[in-house]
């Protein structure tokens, strides 16, 4: 077993041959998560018996755009529709929204400054968009952007990649000021981007491929936000990610995870059924409300405590 640091998380990497020996029990070093990359076919039962969650490494959040926005909104719960309409009304009364079909330095660079400021506030943020500036401006990929200005000040925006071979757009980068984050400006920007994508004739929109471990680089609240926006998640390899793979994770400690910790594991053998189930880890099962992390596309939710010799799993 190799123990590595992954952005502040102590991860013990094991091979299938090491599973039976349970090397993490006698390591003598703090470990937050034990991980088996690419678990072999037919190992789901043995992994589950040891407390592991077999799961996709990355989750792709996708939504079918439908014929028009009214149809899309009709799929959402009433509260979600109200939240979106309230955010849009506030933004449209105070801000100027614009769609740019081509990125040029004059419009991209102010956004990258705002984006970099937001990334700098993250414990382990990486300014990917800044590093990809030349690619965004002059690469082979086609991008468009939606920006929001309050007077002359840029207060939010999102950059969207067009993927004709996938019949989809991918909302790649977004950032808003702290003030407008509190007013849910991101909802307005995303719906404007989806409206543009629909007008361009695309079938799908995605809200990113993100690590399947909420409570580490991203918080569990992001899951609820995307569900309420009308998106559903699937294993990234099930939506045009040729490098997508599976992992098996065993959570030993929440010390370096912000609780609750959420991951989506396969509800059955993934060779037969790709349906996902929520696995919610907390040190306080009685004080944790799992209803916040339910979704119609999931096969239920299970509340767990980290796997220690005296730990018990509580099913919900």
NORVENJO-V183983 format. One line per field, one symbol per residue. ss: DSSP state (H for helix, E for strand, C for the rest). A space follows every 50 residues. Layout:
ss=???
//
This chain:
ss=CEEEEECCEEEEECCHHHHHHCHHHHCCCCCCEEEEECCCCCCHHHHHHC CCEEEECEEEEEEECCCCHHHHHHCCCHHHHHHHHHHHHHHHHHCEEEEE CCCCHHHHHHHHHHHHHHHHCCCCCCCHHHHCHHHHHHCCCEEEEEEEEE CCEEEEEEEEEEEHHHCEEEEEEEEECHHHHHCCHHHHHHHHHHHHHHHC CCCEEEEEEEECCECCCECHHHHHHHHHCCCEEEEHHHCCCCCCCEEEEE ECCCCCCCCCEEEEEECCCCCCCCCEEEEEECCCHHHCCHHHHCCCCEEE EEEECCCCCCCCCEEC
//
